[in-house]
């Protein structure tokens, strides 16, 4: 079961991120892992910014492409925002100490997840961002029971 949303501009992508935050599971013993795929400029970081803002983050939210990782304490969640675009070898992830972030109430937002294949925890949700003329399309695909719960909780007007 997948869901497609049309995102008409930056505000719609920010709103989708905020709706995604509201749909997060209330509890859980495992981290909730979102894989964010799509070309450069497709909306992955904008979505993450909307989600983090909805969880109460007030500091700047930018793509962590040079440092690979930004950490946030947000709305009762510990959030790891990873951008693996510049990763040369998935083994490099071992140096970030990511094994320490496998507890409940931990949210992983992973941009360019294909770069870390084999070194990331099992994903709950894959969001594919596709730029199109005048709009962006986001496709949400649940990959676990928690991901299916998230999709069921996502508001119908998530992108408006």
Rosetta constraint file for C-alpha pairs under 8 A:
AtomPair CA 1 CA 141 HARMONIC 6.64 0.50
AtomPair CA 1 CA 142 HARMONIC 7.15 0.50
AtomPair CA 2 CA 139 HARMONIC 6.71 0.50
AtomPair CA 2 CA 140 HARMONIC 5.46 0.50
AtomPair CA 2 CA 141 HARMONIC 4.61 0.50
AtomPair CA 2 CA 142 HARMONIC 6.90 0.50
AtomPair CA 3 CA 139 HARMONIC 5.59 0.50
AtomPair CA 3 CA 140 HARMONIC 5.14 0.50
AtomPair CA 3 CA 141 HARMONIC 6.76 0.50
AtomPair CA 3 CA 151 HARMONIC 7.93 0.50
AtomPair CA 4 CA 137 HARMONIC 6.82 0.50
AtomPair CA 4 CA 138 HARMONIC 5.65 0.50
AtomPair CA 4 CA 139 HARMONIC 4.40 0.50
AtomPair CA 4 CA 140 HARMONIC 6.38 0.50
AtomPair CA 5 CA 137 HARMONIC 5.67 0.50
AtomPair CA 5 CA 138 HARMONIC 5.17 0.50
AtomPair CA 5 CA 139 HARMONIC 6.39 0.50
AtomPair CA 5 CA 158 HARMONIC 7.93 0.50
AtomPair CA 5 CA 159 HARMONIC 6.59 0.50
AtomPair CA 6 CA 135 HARMONIC 6.57 0.50
AtomPair CA 6 CA 136 HARMONIC 5.92 0.50
AtomPair CA 6 CA 137 HARMONIC 4.63 0.50
AtomPair CA 6 CA 138 HARMONIC 6.45 0.50
AtomPair CA 6 CA 159 HARMONIC 6.89 0.50
AtomPair CA 7 CA 12 HARMONIC 5.14 0.50
AtomPair CA 7 CA 13 HARMONIC 5.67 0.50
AtomPair CA 7 CA 16 HARMONIC 7.99 0.50
AtomPair CA 7 CA 135 HARMONIC 5.66 0.50
AtomPair CA 7 CA 136 HARMONIC 4.97 0.50
AtomPair CA 7 CA 137 HARMONIC 5.80 0.50
AtomPair CA 7 CA 138 HARMONIC 7.15 0.50
AtomPair CA 7 CA 159 HARMONIC 5.81 0.50
AtomPair CA 7 CA 160 HARMONIC 7.71 0.50
AtomPair CA 8 CA 12 HARMONIC 5.67 0.50
AtomPair CA 8 CA 13 HARMONIC 7.58 0.50
AtomPair CA 8 CA 134 HARMONIC 6.98 0.50
AtomPair CA 8 CA 135 HARMONIC 4.70 0.50
AtomPair CA 8 CA 136 HARMONIC 6.44 0.50
AtomPair CA 9 CA 13 HARMONIC 6.59 0.50
AtomPair CA 9 CA 134 HARMONIC 7.74 0.50
AtomPair CA 9 CA 135 HARMONIC 6.33 0.50
AtomPair CA 9 CA 136 HARMONIC 7.41 0.50
AtomPair CA 10 CA 14 HARMONIC 6.19 0.50
AtomPair CA 10 CA 43 HARMONIC 7.87 0.50
AtomPair CA 10 CA 46 HARMONIC 7.10 0.50
AtomPair CA 11 CA 15 HARMONIC 6.06 0.50
AtomPair CA 12 CA 16 HARMONIC 6.12 0.50
AtomPair CA 12 CA 159 HARMONIC 4.94 0.50
AtomPair CA 12 CA 160 HARMONIC 5.50 0.50
AtomPair CA 13 CA 17 HARMONIC 6.34 0.50
AtomPair CA 13 CA 43 HARMONIC 6.81 0.50
AtomPair CA 13 CA 46 HARMONIC 6.35 0.50
AtomPair CA 13 CA 47 HARMONIC 5.40 0.50
AtomPair CA 13 CA 50 HARMONIC 7.31 0.50
AtomPair CA 13 CA 159 HARMONIC 6.41 0.50
AtomPair CA 14 CA 18 HARMONIC 6.33 0.50
AtomPair CA 14 CA 46 HARMONIC 6.00 0.50
AtomPair CA 14 CA 47 HARMONIC 5.32 0.50
AtomPair CA 14 CA 48 HARMONIC 7.87 0.50
AtomPair CA 14 CA 49 HARMONIC 6.74 0.50
AtomPair CA 14 CA 50 HARMONIC 4.10 0.50
AtomPair CA 14 CA 51 HARMONIC 7.24 0.50
AtomPair CA 15 CA 19 HARMONIC 6.15 0.50
AtomPair CA 15 CA 47 HARMONIC 7.93 0.50
AtomPair CA 15 CA 50 HARMONIC 6.25 0.50
AtomPair CA 15 CA 158 HARMONIC 6.54 0.50
AtomPair CA 15 CA 159 HARMONIC 5.63 0.50
AtomPair CA 15 CA 160 HARMONIC 6.60 0.50
AtomPair CA 16 CA 20 HARMONIC 6.06 0.50
AtomPair CA 16 CA 47 HARMONIC 6.59 0.50
AtomPair CA 16 CA 50 HARMONIC 7.14 0.50
AtomPair CA 16 CA 51 HARMONIC 7.75 0.50
AtomPair CA 16 CA 158 HARMONIC 4.99 0.50
AtomPair CA 16 CA 159 HARMONIC 4.63 0.50
AtomPair CA 16 CA 160 HARMONIC 7.58 0.50
AtomPair CA 17 CA 21 HARMONIC 6.33 0.50
AtomPair CA 17 CA 46 HARMONIC 7.81 0.50
AtomPair CA 17 CA 47 HARMONIC 4.58 0.50
AtomPair CA 17 CA 48 HARMONIC 6.07 0.50
AtomPair CA 17 CA 49 HARMONIC 7.07 0.50
AtomPair CA 17 CA 50 HARMONIC 4.34 0.50
AtomPair CA 17 CA 51 HARMONIC 4.04 0.50
AtomPair CA 17 CA 52 HARMONIC 7.72 0.50
AtomPair CA 17 CA 54 HARMONIC 7.71 0.50
AtomPair CA 18 CA 22 HARMONIC 6.48 0.50
AtomPair CA 18 CA 50 HARMONIC 5.06 0.50
AtomPair CA 18 CA 51 HARMONIC 4.53 0.50
AtomPair CA 18 CA 52 HARMONIC 7.61 0.50
AtomPair CA 18 CA 53 HARMONIC 7.23 0.50
AtomPair CA 18 CA 54 HARMONIC 5.00 0.50
AtomPair CA 18 CA 55 HARMONIC 7.94 0.50
AtomPair CA 19 CA 23 HARMONIC 6.30 0.50
AtomPair CA 19 CA 51 HARMONIC 7.40 0.50
AtomPair CA 19 CA 154 HARMONIC 6.48 0.50
AtomPair CA 19 CA 155 HARMONIC 6.59 0.50
AtomPair CA 19 CA 158 HARMONIC 5.37 0.50
AtomPair CA 19 CA 159 HARMONIC 7.86 0.50
AtomPair CA 20 CA 24 HARMONIC 6.49 0.50
AtomPair CA 20 CA 51 HARMONIC 6.31 0.50
AtomPair CA 20 CA 150 HARMONIC 7.90 0.50
AtomPair CA 20 CA 154 HARMONIC 6.49 0.50
AtomPair CA 20 CA 158 HARMONIC 7.69 0.50
AtomPair CA 21 CA 51 HARMONIC 5.14 0.50
AtomPair CA 21 CA 52 HARMONIC 7.52 0.50
AtomPair CA 21 CA 54 HARMONIC 6.29 0.50
AtomPair CA 21 CA 55 HARMONIC 6.56 0.50
AtomPair CA 22 CA 54 HARMONIC 7.76 0.50
AtomPair CA 22 CA 154 HARMONIC 7.58 0.50
AtomPair CA 23 CA 150 HARMONIC 5.34 0.50
AtomPair CA 23 CA 151 HARMONIC 7.46 0.50
AtomPair CA 23 CA 153 HARMONIC 5.07 0.50
AtomPair CA 23 CA 154 HARMONIC 5.18 0.50
AtomPair CA 23 CA 155 HARMONIC 7.70 0.50
AtomPair CA 24 CA 150 HARMONIC 5.79 0.50
AtomPair CA 24 CA 153 HARMONIC 7.95 0.50
AtomPair CA 25 CA 146 HARMONIC 7.07 0.50
AtomPair CA 25 CA 149 HARMONIC 7.28 0.50
AtomPair CA 25 CA 150 HARMONIC 6.44 0.50
AtomPair CA 27 CA 104 HARMONIC 7.20 0.50
AtomPair CA 27 CA 105 HARMONIC 6.73 0.50
AtomPair CA 28 CA 104 HARMONIC 5.12 0.50
AtomPair CA 28 CA 105 HARMONIC 6.59 0.50
AtomPair CA 29 CA 103 HARMONIC 6.06 0.50
AtomPair CA 29 CA 104 HARMONIC 4.05 0.50
AtomPair CA 29 CA 105 HARMONIC 7.39 0.50
AtomPair CA 30 CA 102 HARMONIC 6.30 0.50
AtomPair CA 30 CA 103 HARMONIC 5.20 0.50
AtomPair CA 30 CA 104 HARMONIC 4.37 0.50
AtomPair CA 30 CA 105 HARMONIC 7.46 0.50
AtomPair CA 30 CA 106 HARMONIC 7.56 0.50
AtomPair CA 31 CA 101 HARMONIC 7.56 0.50
AtomPair CA 31 CA 102 HARMONIC 5.58 0.50
AtomPair CA 31 CA 103 HARMONIC 5.46 0.50
AtomPair CA 31 CA 104 HARMONIC 4.88 0.50
AtomPair CA 31 CA 105 HARMONIC 6.16 0.50
AtomPair CA 31 CA 106 HARMONIC 4.67 0.50
AtomPair CA 31 CA 107 HARMONIC 5.69 0.50
AtomPair CA 31 CA 108 HARMONIC 7.10 0.50
AtomPair CA 32 CA 104 HARMONIC 7.66 0.50
AtomPair CA 32 CA 105 HARMONIC 7.52 0.50
AtomPair CA 32 CA 106 HARMONIC 6.28 0.50
AtomPair CA 32 CA 107 HARMONIC 4.89 0.50
AtomPair CA 32 CA 108 HARMONIC 6.20 0.50
AtomPair CA 32 CA 123 HARMONIC 7.34 0.50
AtomPair CA 32 CA 124 HARMONIC 6.18 0.50
AtomPair CA 32 CA 146 HARMONIC 7.61 0.50
AtomPair CA 33 CA 107 HARMONIC 5.92 0.50
AtomPair CA 33 CA 108 HARMONIC 4.63 0.50
AtomPair CA 33 CA 109 HARMONIC 6.44 0.50
AtomPair CA 33 CA 110 HARMONIC 7.64 0.50
AtomPair CA 33 CA 121 HARMONIC 7.42 0.50
AtomPair CA 33 CA 122 HARMONIC 7.16 0.50
AtomPair CA 33 CA 123 HARMONIC 4.80 0.50
AtomPair CA 33 CA 124 HARMONIC 5.23 0.50
AtomPair CA 33 CA 125 HARMONIC 6.49 0.50
AtomPair CA 34 CA 107 HARMONIC 7.67 0.50
AtomPair CA 34 CA 108 HARMONIC 5.91 0.50
AtomPair CA 34 CA 109 HARMONIC 5.11 0.50
AtomPair CA 34 CA 110 HARMONIC 6.19 0.50
AtomPair CA 34 CA 123 HARMONIC 6.18 0.50
AtomPair CA 34 CA 124 HARMONIC 6.13 0.50
AtomPair CA 34 CA 125 HARMONIC 4.86 0.50
AtomPair CA 34 CA 126 HARMONIC 5.78 0.50
AtomPair CA 34 CA 127 HARMONIC 7.13 0.50
AtomPair CA 35 CA 109 HARMONIC 6.28 0.50
AtomPair CA 35 CA 110 HARMONIC 4.95 0.50
AtomPair CA 35 CA 111 HARMONIC 6.36 0.50
AtomPair CA 35 CA 112 HARMONIC 7.63 0.50
AtomPair CA 35 CA 113 HARMONIC 5.95 0.50
AtomPair CA 35 CA 123 HARMONIC 6.79 0.50
AtomPair CA 35 CA 125 HARMONIC 6.19 0.50
AtomPair CA 35 CA 126 HARMONIC 4.65 0.50
AtomPair CA 35 CA 127 HARMONIC 6.03 0.50
AtomPair CA 36 CA 44 HARMONIC 6.03 0.50
AtomPair CA 36 CA 109 HARMONIC 6.92 0.50
AtomPair CA 36 CA 110 HARMONIC 5.65 0.50
AtomPair CA 36 CA 111 HARMONIC 4.74 0.50
AtomPair CA 36 CA 112 HARMONIC 6.48 0.50
AtomPair CA 36 CA 113 HARMONIC 6.93 0.50
AtomPair CA 36 CA 126 HARMONIC 6.16 0.50
AtomPair CA 36 CA 127 HARMONIC 4.98 0.50
AtomPair CA 36 CA 128 HARMONIC 6.07 0.50
AtomPair CA 36 CA 129 HARMONIC 7.44 0.50
AtomPair CA 37 CA 44 HARMONIC 7.18 0.50
AtomPair CA 37 CA 111 HARMONIC 6.10 0.50
AtomPair CA 37 CA 112 HARMONIC 5.59 0.50
AtomPair CA 37 CA 113 HARMONIC 6.91 0.50
AtomPair CA 37 CA 126 HARMONIC 7.43 0.50
AtomPair CA 37 CA 127 HARMONIC 6.15 0.50
AtomPair CA 37 CA 128 HARMONIC 4.74 0.50
AtomPair CA 37 CA 129 HARMONIC 6.08 0.50
AtomPair CA 38 CA 42 HARMONIC 5.79 0.50
AtomPair CA 38 CA 43 HARMONIC 7.95 0.50
AtomPair CA 38 CA 44 HARMONIC 7.29 0.50
AtomPair CA 38 CA 112 HARMONIC 7.51 0.50
AtomPair CA 38 CA 128 HARMONIC 5.64 0.50
AtomPair CA 38 CA 129 HARMONIC 4.79 0.50
AtomPair CA 38 CA 130 HARMONIC 5.97 0.50
AtomPair CA 39 CA 129 HARMONIC 7.53 0.50
AtomPair CA 39 CA 130 HARMONIC 7.25 0.50
AtomPair CA 39 CA 131 HARMONIC 7.94 0.50
AtomPair CA 41 CA 131 HARMONIC 7.86 0.50
AtomPair CA 42 CA 129 HARMONIC 5.52 0.50
AtomPair CA 42 CA 130 HARMONIC 5.85 0.50
AtomPair CA 42 CA 131 HARMONIC 5.29 0.50
AtomPair CA 42 CA 136 HARMONIC 6.95 0.50
AtomPair CA 43 CA 47 HARMONIC 5.97 0.50
AtomPair CA 43 CA 129 HARMONIC 6.42 0.50
AtomPair CA 43 CA 136 HARMONIC 7.70 0.50
AtomPair CA 44 CA 48 HARMONIC 6.31 0.50
AtomPair CA 44 CA 111 HARMONIC 6.76 0.50
AtomPair CA 44 CA 129 HARMONIC 6.86 0.50
AtomPair CA 45 CA 49 HARMONIC 6.07 0.50
AtomPair CA 45 CA 62 HARMONIC 6.87 0.50
AtomPair CA 45 CA 63 HARMONIC 5.84 0.50
AtomPair CA 45 CA 111 HARMONIC 7.90 0.50
AtomPair CA 46 CA 50 HARMONIC 6.32 0.50
AtomPair CA 47 CA 51 HARMONIC 6.27 0.50
AtomPair CA 48 CA 52 HARMONIC 6.06 0.50
AtomPair CA 48 CA 61 HARMONIC 7.97 0.50
AtomPair CA 48 CA 81 HARMONIC 7.97 0.50
AtomPair CA 48 CA 109 HARMONIC 7.27 0.50
AtomPair CA 49 CA 53 HARMONIC 5.98 0.50
AtomPair CA 49 CA 61 HARMONIC 5.62 0.50
AtomPair CA 49 CA 62 HARMONIC 7.47 0.50
AtomPair CA 50 CA 54 HARMONIC 6.18 0.50
AtomPair CA 51 CA 55 HARMONIC 6.43 0.50
AtomPair CA 52 CA 56 HARMONIC 6.45 0.50
AtomPair CA 52 CA 57 HARMONIC 5.47 0.50
AtomPair CA 52 CA 61 HARMONIC 7.79 0.50
AtomPair CA 52 CA 74 HARMONIC 6.96 0.50
AtomPair CA 53 CA 57 HARMONIC 4.86 0.50
AtomPair CA 53 CA 58 HARMONIC 6.46 0.50
AtomPair CA 55 CA 74 HARMONIC 5.22 0.50
AtomPair CA 55 CA 75 HARMONIC 4.72 0.50
AtomPair CA 56 CA 74 HARMONIC 5.73 0.50
AtomPair CA 56 CA 75 HARMONIC 5.96 0.50
AtomPair CA 57 CA 72 HARMONIC 7.49 0.50
AtomPair CA 57 CA 73 HARMONIC 7.72 0.50
AtomPair CA 57 CA 74 HARMONIC 5.88 0.50
AtomPair CA 63 CA 83 HARMONIC 6.65 0.50
AtomPair CA 64 CA 68 HARMONIC 5.05 0.50
AtomPair CA 64 CA 69 HARMONIC 5.46 0.50
AtomPair CA 64 CA 70 HARMONIC 5.99 0.50
AtomPair CA 64 CA 81 HARMONIC 7.12 0.50
AtomPair CA 64 CA 82 HARMONIC 6.36 0.50
AtomPair CA 64 CA 83 HARMONIC 5.48 0.50
AtomPair CA 65 CA 69 HARMONIC 7.65 0.50
AtomPair CA 65 CA 82 HARMONIC 7.71 0.50
AtomPair CA 65 CA 83 HARMONIC 5.00 0.50
AtomPair CA 65 CA 84 HARMONIC 6.71 0.50
AtomPair CA 65 CA 85 HARMONIC 6.50 0.50
AtomPair CA 65 CA 86 HARMONIC 6.59 0.50
AtomPair CA 66 CA 86 HARMONIC 7.28 0.50
AtomPair CA 68 CA 82 HARMONIC 5.42 0.50
AtomPair CA 68 CA 83 HARMONIC 5.10 0.50
AtomPair CA 68 CA 84 HARMONIC 5.98 0.50
AtomPair CA 68 CA 86 HARMONIC 7.82 0.50
AtomPair CA 68 CA 87 HARMONIC 7.90 0.50
AtomPair CA 69 CA 80 HARMONIC 6.68 0.50
AtomPair CA 69 CA 81 HARMONIC 5.63 0.50
AtomPair CA 69 CA 82 HARMONIC 4.57 0.50
AtomPair CA 69 CA 83 HARMONIC 6.59 0.50
AtomPair CA 70 CA 80 HARMONIC 5.99 0.50
AtomPair CA 70 CA 81 HARMONIC 5.17 0.50
AtomPair CA 70 CA 82 HARMONIC 6.61 0.50
AtomPair CA 71 CA 78 HARMONIC 7.21 0.50
AtomPair CA 71 CA 79 HARMONIC 5.70 0.50
AtomPair CA 71 CA 80 HARMONIC 4.90 0.50
AtomPair CA 71 CA 81 HARMONIC 6.36 0.50
AtomPair CA 72 CA 78 HARMONIC 5.88 0.50
AtomPair CA 72 CA 79 HARMONIC 5.02 0.50
AtomPair CA 72 CA 80 HARMONIC 6.67 0.50
AtomPair CA 73 CA 77 HARMONIC 5.89 0.50
AtomPair CA 73 CA 78 HARMONIC 4.75 0.50
AtomPair CA 73 CA 79 HARMONIC 6.23 0.50
AtomPair CA 74 CA 78 HARMONIC 6.26 0.50
AtomPair CA 74 CA 79 HARMONIC 6.90 0.50
AtomPair CA 76 CA 105 HARMONIC 6.98 0.50
AtomPair CA 77 CA 105 HARMONIC 4.92 0.50
AtomPair CA 77 CA 106 HARMONIC 5.46 0.50
AtomPair CA 77 CA 107 HARMONIC 6.56 0.50
AtomPair CA 78 CA 105 HARMONIC 6.40 0.50
AtomPair CA 78 CA 106 HARMONIC 4.73 0.50
AtomPair CA 78 CA 107 HARMONIC 6.18 0.50
AtomPair CA 79 CA 106 HARMONIC 5.77 0.50
AtomPair CA 79 CA 107 HARMONIC 4.68 0.50
AtomPair CA 79 CA 108 HARMONIC 5.90 0.50
AtomPair CA 79 CA 109 HARMONIC 7.37 0.50
AtomPair CA 80 CA 106 HARMONIC 7.59 0.50
AtomPair CA 80 CA 107 HARMONIC 6.20 0.50
AtomPair CA 80 CA 108 HARMONIC 4.87 0.50
AtomPair CA 80 CA 109 HARMONIC 6.08 0.50
AtomPair CA 80 CA 110 HARMONIC 7.96 0.50
AtomPair CA 81 CA 108 HARMONIC 6.18 0.50
AtomPair CA 81 CA 109 HARMONIC 4.78 0.50
AtomPair CA 81 CA 110 HARMONIC 6.10 0.50
AtomPair CA 81 CA 111 HARMONIC 7.80 0.50
AtomPair CA 82 CA 108 HARMONIC 7.52 0.50
AtomPair CA 82 CA 109 HARMONIC 6.10 0.50
AtomPair CA 82 CA 110 HARMONIC 4.78 0.50
AtomPair CA 82 CA 111 HARMONIC 5.94 0.50
AtomPair CA 83 CA 110 HARMONIC 6.06 0.50
AtomPair CA 83 CA 111 HARMONIC 4.61 0.50
AtomPair CA 83 CA 112 HARMONIC 6.19 0.50
AtomPair CA 84 CA 110 HARMONIC 7.42 0.50
AtomPair CA 84 CA 111 HARMONIC 6.09 0.50
AtomPair CA 84 CA 112 HARMONIC 5.23 0.50
AtomPair CA 84 CA 113 HARMONIC 6.54 0.50
AtomPair CA 84 CA 115 HARMONIC 5.89 0.50
AtomPair CA 84 CA 116 HARMONIC 6.84 0.50
AtomPair CA 85 CA 111 HARMONIC 7.33 0.50
AtomPair CA 85 CA 112 HARMONIC 5.49 0.50
AtomPair CA 85 CA 115 HARMONIC 6.78 0.50
AtomPair CA 87 CA 92 HARMONIC 7.19 0.50
AtomPair CA 87 CA 115 HARMONIC 6.40 0.50
AtomPair CA 87 CA 116 HARMONIC 7.73 0.50
AtomPair CA 88 CA 92 HARMONIC 7.62 0.50
AtomPair CA 88 CA 115 HARMONIC 7.76 0.50
AtomPair CA 89 CA 115 HARMONIC 7.40 0.50
AtomPair CA 89 CA 116 HARMONIC 7.61 0.50
AtomPair CA 90 CA 115 HARMONIC 6.26 0.50
AtomPair CA 90 CA 116 HARMONIC 4.61 0.50
AtomPair CA 90 CA 117 HARMONIC 6.65 0.50
AtomPair CA 90 CA 118 HARMONIC 7.48 0.50
AtomPair CA 90 CA 119 HARMONIC 6.38 0.50
AtomPair CA 91 CA 95 HARMONIC 8.00 0.50
AtomPair CA 91 CA 116 HARMONIC 7.98 0.50
AtomPair CA 91 CA 119 HARMONIC 7.28 0.50
AtomPair CA 92 CA 96 HARMONIC 7.59 0.50
AtomPair CA 93 CA 97 HARMONIC 7.60 0.50
AtomPair CA 93 CA 98 HARMONIC 7.26 0.50
AtomPair CA 93 CA 116 HARMONIC 7.32 0.50
AtomPair CA 93 CA 119 HARMONIC 6.99 0.50
AtomPair CA 94 CA 98 HARMONIC 6.95 0.50
AtomPair CA 94 CA 119 HARMONIC 7.92 0.50
AtomPair CA 98 CA 102 HARMONIC 7.75 0.50
AtomPair CA 101 CA 106 HARMONIC 6.71 0.50
AtomPair CA 102 CA 106 HARMONIC 7.07 0.50
AtomPair CA 102 CA 121 HARMONIC 7.94 0.50
AtomPair CA 112 CA 116 HARMONIC 7.81 0.50
AtomPair CA 113 CA 117 HARMONIC 6.56 0.50
AtomPair CA 116 CA 120 HARMONIC 6.31 0.50
AtomPair CA 123 CA 143 HARMONIC 6.33 0.50
AtomPair CA 123 CA 144 HARMONIC 7.30 0.50
AtomPair CA 124 CA 142 HARMONIC 6.00 0.50
AtomPair CA 124 CA 143 HARMONIC 4.77 0.50
AtomPair CA 124 CA 144 HARMONIC 4.87 0.50
AtomPair CA 124 CA 145 HARMONIC 7.50 0.50
AtomPair CA 124 CA 146 HARMONIC 6.11 0.50
AtomPair CA 124 CA 147 HARMONIC 4.62 0.50
AtomPair CA 125 CA 140 HARMONIC 7.01 0.50
AtomPair CA 125 CA 141 HARMONIC 5.75 0.50
AtomPair CA 125 CA 142 HARMONIC 4.48 0.50
AtomPair CA 125 CA 143 HARMONIC 5.20 0.50
AtomPair CA 125 CA 144 HARMONIC 7.19 0.50
AtomPair CA 125 CA 147 HARMONIC 5.14 0.50
AtomPair CA 126 CA 139 HARMONIC 7.99 0.50
AtomPair CA 126 CA 140 HARMONIC 5.92 0.50
AtomPair CA 126 CA 141 HARMONIC 5.16 0.50
AtomPair CA 126 CA 142 HARMONIC 6.39 0.50
AtomPair CA 126 CA 143 HARMONIC 7.06 0.50
AtomPair CA 127 CA 138 HARMONIC 6.50 0.50
AtomPair CA 127 CA 139 HARMONIC 5.56 0.50
AtomPair CA 127 CA 140 HARMONIC 4.65 0.50
AtomPair CA 127 CA 141 HARMONIC 6.37 0.50
AtomPair CA 128 CA 138 HARMONIC 5.53 0.50
AtomPair CA 128 CA 139 HARMONIC 5.09 0.50
AtomPair CA 128 CA 140 HARMONIC 6.64 0.50
AtomPair CA 129 CA 136 HARMONIC 6.84 0.50
AtomPair CA 129 CA 137 HARMONIC 5.79 0.50
AtomPair CA 129 CA 138 HARMONIC 4.55 0.50
AtomPair CA 129 CA 139 HARMONIC 6.59 0.50
AtomPair CA 130 CA 136 HARMONIC 5.57 0.50
AtomPair CA 130 CA 137 HARMONIC 5.04 0.50
AtomPair CA 130 CA 138 HARMONIC 6.26 0.50
AtomPair CA 131 CA 135 HARMONIC 6.41 0.50
AtomPair CA 131 CA 136 HARMONIC 4.25 0.50
AtomPair CA 131 CA 137 HARMONIC 6.21 0.50
AtomPair CA 132 CA 136 HARMONIC 5.28 0.50
AtomPair CA 132 CA 137 HARMONIC 7.01 0.50
AtomPair CA 140 CA 151 HARMONIC 7.63 0.50
AtomPair CA 141 CA 147 HARMONIC 7.81 0.50
AtomPair CA 142 CA 146 HARMONIC 7.90 0.50
AtomPair CA 142 CA 147 HARMONIC 4.40 0.50
AtomPair CA 142 CA 148 HARMONIC 5.13 0.50
AtomPair CA 142 CA 150 HARMONIC 7.93 0.50
AtomPair CA 142 CA 151 HARMONIC 6.91 0.50
AtomPair CA 143 CA 147 HARMONIC 5.79 0.50
AtomPair CA 143 CA 148 HARMONIC 7.29 0.50
AtomPair CA 144 CA 148 HARMONIC 6.25 0.50
AtomPair CA 145 CA 149 HARMONIC 6.20 0.50
AtomPair CA 146 CA 150 HARMONIC 6.18 0.50
AtomPair CA 147 CA 151 HARMONIC 6.23 0.50
AtomPair CA 148 CA 152 HARMONIC 6.17 0.50
AtomPair CA 149 CA 153 HARMONIC 6.23 0.50
AtomPair CA 150 CA 154 HARMONIC 6.17 0.50
AtomPair CA 154 CA 158 HARMONIC 6.73 0.50
